[in-house]
Amino acid sequence: MVMPYHEKVEEPELKLPAMLGRAHSYMTSVIGYYFGKSSRSCWRSNYPYDGKGYWDGDALVWGQGGGLSAFVAMREATKESEVENMYHAMDDMMFKGIQYFCQLDRGVLAYSCYPATGNERFYDDNVWIGLDMVDWYVETKEMRFLTQAKVVWRYLIDHGWDETCGGGVHWKELNEHTKSKHACSTGQRP
């Protein structure tokens, strides 16, 4: 695919450490191409958008969580740098984007695959979003992030955990019990 020509815009030179500068450059490009391109202001599943896919091309919650993880990591990594305020300014829209996927379904609040009720929910997706919410809270001390982390942990404890296979969290919501657990939802965080 041939991309349209754009005049080079002069940008001020940043004085970030080399690896942080590269990560910042990459993250701002990813945000520019993939984030906030639909009415829901969340992550797209592909670029350029081809008009196909579910939910106007928005990524499933797994992709939303991946984008959120990268954002939260960059927010922490840029603390006390000259670009810290740029990431801080994105908090509201990043939170709004992931919250489209937090659905009350069958009387239980959790993050669903798609931004609507009646969709599958995976415990591992919720685990990763919950961990990011904890990290985001530690970084900002904003209660909305801690509240969402508590929503996730309550969901995991009340609905995902059982003693099958010596205890742990199942991979996804099921209509019947299984005899297996997956590392992605039960494994310890490094």
N, C-alpha and C positions, 0 to 999 in steps of 0.2 A: 504494500500500500504506500502511495506517495503522500507525504504530509504537506500541507500548505506552507508556503514560504512566509516567514515572519521576520521583520527587521529585528536585529539584535537590540535588546533594550539594555542599556547600561545599568547595572545594579551595583550598589556600594559593595566594596570588598569587605567581607567579614573576616574577623580575626579569631576564628574558632580553631581549636586543635584539629589537626588533619582528619582524623577519623570521625570526629563529631561534625566537622564541616561536610564530609562526604555523606554521612547519615542524614544530616539536615537537608542537603541538596536532593538526595534520593526521596526523603519523606515529603518535601514540598512538591516534588514532581508527582509522586503517587497521589497526594491529596488533590493536586490540580487536575489530574486526569480521571480520578476515580471517585472522589468524594463530593457529595452535594449536587449531583447532576440530575436528580429527579425531584419530584414534589415532596418526597419524604426526607430529603437532605440526609442521605446515608450513603454507604459505599456501593458502588456499581460492581457488577460481576465481571465486566470486560470493557475494554477500550479499543477502538471506538465502539460506541453503542450501536448495535445493528438493528435495533427495533424488536428484537426477539427476547425470549426469556420471560420468566415469571415476574410479576410485580414491577413492570416497567424496567426490567433489567437490573434491579437492585440485587445485590448478593444475598444469599441465604445468611442466616445468623452466624454460621461458621465463618464466612467471609467478613461479616460485620465485626465479629470478635477479633479476627486477625488484624483488621484495621485499627480497632480500638487498642489492642495490645501494643501495636507499633506506636500509636499516638501517645499512650501513657508512658511508654519507655522513653520516647523522645522528650516528653514533657519533663520527665525526671532528669534525663541526661543534659538538658539545656539549662537546668537551674543555675542561676547566677551567671548566665552568658548573655551576650547581646541579642539573642533571639528568644530568650525566655518569654518575654511578653507576647510574642507572636503565638506561641503554643498556648499560653494562658488564655489568650483571647478566643481560642477555639473551643474551650471547655463546654460552653453552652450548646454549640451546634453538634459537637461529638456526642454529648450526653443525649440530646434530643434524637439524634440518629439511631443510637442503640436502643433507646426507649420505645421506638416503634415496634420492636420485637418482643417487648415485655408484655405478655398477654395473660389475662385472667381467663383460663380455660378449664372447664369442669370444676370450677370453684378453687383452682390453684393458680397462683401467680408465678410465672417463670418466663424465660426467654424461649420463644418458638422459632421454628425454621423460617417462617414467613411472618410478615407484620399483620397478622390477623388470627382470630381464634379458629380452632378446628384443625390445626396443623400439628405435625409431629414435633416433639420436643426431645432433645437429647441432653442427657445429664452432663456429658463431657463439654458441650458448648457452654452450658450454664456454669460449670466449674471454672472454665477459663475466663468468662466474663466476670464471675464473682471475684477471682483473684485480681483481675485488673481493677475492679471497683475498690478492693482493699488497697491496692497500690496507689490508686488515684486519691483515695481518702487520706492515706498517710502523707502524700505529697501536698494536698491542699487543705486538709482538715474540714472539707465541705461535707456536711451531714448527708446530702443526697446520695453521695457515693457509698458511704457506710450503710445507709438504708437499703440500697440496692444489693450490696454484698450480703446483708442479713436476709433479704428476700431469697437470694440464691441458696444460702446455707440452709435456710428453713425448708426450702423445696427439696434439697438433696437429702437432708436428714429425715424428713417426714415421708418422702415418696421414692427416693432413689436408693437408699441404704437398706440392706438386709444382711443376714448372717450367711447367705449362700457363699460357698467357696472361702469360708473363714472370715467373711465380712467384707464390706466395700460397697461401692456405688455401681449400679448398673450403667449400661451405655445409653439406653434410651427408655422412654416410657413404653411399657408393654401392657397388653391386656392380660397376660399371664406371666407367671414367674419363669425365669430361665435358670439354667444351672451353670452360668458362666458370668464372668466379670471381665471388663476390658481395662487395659492399663491406662488408656487415655482418660478415663473417669475415676479410676481408683489409685493409680500410681502416685507416688509422692512427688511433690514439686522439687526440682533441683535446687 
